[in-house]
Amino acid sequence: MYKTKDFTPKELKKVSITNQKEIKELTGSPLDLVKAWEVIRNNSGHFQKADDKALEADALLYEIYQKSSKSPKSKDTQEYLRIQEQERARALVLLELELQIAA
């Protein structure tokens, strides 16, 4: 059910977020994938119960993780992926805030 269930904080710390400055300007804090994973884990009862917001955040976190492990081949592809990463990061930050408010 949860794609990031078997991730470890060590794996998530290796992921580089290239647009942290912009994320910090928009949200007031940098995107911390380990913290996001912990919020998902806590709000899903350690990945045991289905929670719509946690599932959505899980999918976004998984997508960020997957994209970070692939290296783009052209400049246009890099720009496209950067824009997608920014969109997912914003969505993940918003979901993380919503989960914290709901808790």
C-alpha positions in Angstrom: 0.0 0.0 0.0 2.8 2.5 1.0 5.6 2.7 -1.5 8.1 4.2 1.0 7.4 1.8 3.8 10.7 0.0 3.4 12.8 3.2 3.0 15.4 4.0 5.7 16.2 7.5 6.9 19.8 6.8 5.7 18.5 6.3 2.1 16.4 9.5 2.2 19.3 11.6 3.5 21.3 10.7 0.3 18.6 12.3 -1.9 19.7 15.7 -3.0 17.0 18.4 -3.4 18.3 20.9 -5.9 15.7 23.7 -5.2 15.9 24.0 -1.4 16.4 27.8 -1.6 13.1 28.2 -3.4 11.3 25.8 -1.2 12.5 27.6 1.9 11.4 30.9 0.4 7.9 29.5 -0.3 7.3 27.5 2.9 9.7 29.0 5.4 11.7 25.8 5.8 13.7 23.5 3.6 12.2 20.2 2.5 13.4 17.4 4.7 12.6 14.0 3.2 13.3 12.1 6.4 10.9 14.4 8.3 8.2 13.9 5.6 8.7 10.2 5.8 8.3 10.2 9.5 5.1 12.3 9.3 3.7 9.8 6.8 4.7 6.9 9.0 3.2 8.4 12.1 -0.1 9.4 10.4 -0.5 6.0 8.8 0.1 4.1 12.1 3.5 2.9 10.9 2.2 2.2 7.4 -0.7 0.0 8.7 -3.8 2.1 8.1 -4.9 3.8 4.9 -4.9 7.6 5.1 -5.7 9.5 2.0 -3.3 12.4 2.7 -0.5 10.0 3.9 -1.0 7.9 0.7 -0.7 11.0 -1.4 2.4 12.2 0.4 3.9 8.7 0.1 3.4 8.7 -3.6 5.0 12.1 -4.0 7.9 11.2 -1.7 8.4 7.9 -3.7 8.4 9.9 -7.0 11.0 12.3 -5.7 13.2 9.4 -4.5 12.9 7.6 -7.9 13.7 10.8 -9.9 16.8 11.5 -7.8 18.3 8.1 -8.7 18.0 8.7 -12.5 20.4 11.1 -14.2 18.9 13.2 -17.1 20.7 13.1 -20.4 19.9 16.5 -21.9 19.6 20.0 -20.6 15.9 20.2 -21.6 15.3 16.9 -19.7 17.1 18.4 -16.7 14.9 21.5 -16.8 11.7 19.5 -17.2 12.7 17.2 -14.3 13.7 20.2 -12.1 10.2 21.8 -12.7 8.5 18.5 -11.9 10.6 18.1 -8.8 9.7 21.6 -7.6 6.0 20.8 -8.1 6.2 17.5 -6.2 8.3 19.2 -3.4 5.7 21.9 -3.0 2.9 19.4 -3.0 4.7 17.2 -0.4 5.4 20.2 1.8 1.7 21.2 1.7 0.6 17.7 2.5 3.1 17.5 5.3 1.6 20.7 6.8 -1.9 19.4 6.3 -1.0 16.1 8.1 0.5 18.0 11.0 -2.6 20.2 11.3 -4.9 17.2 11.2 -2.9 15.4 13.9 
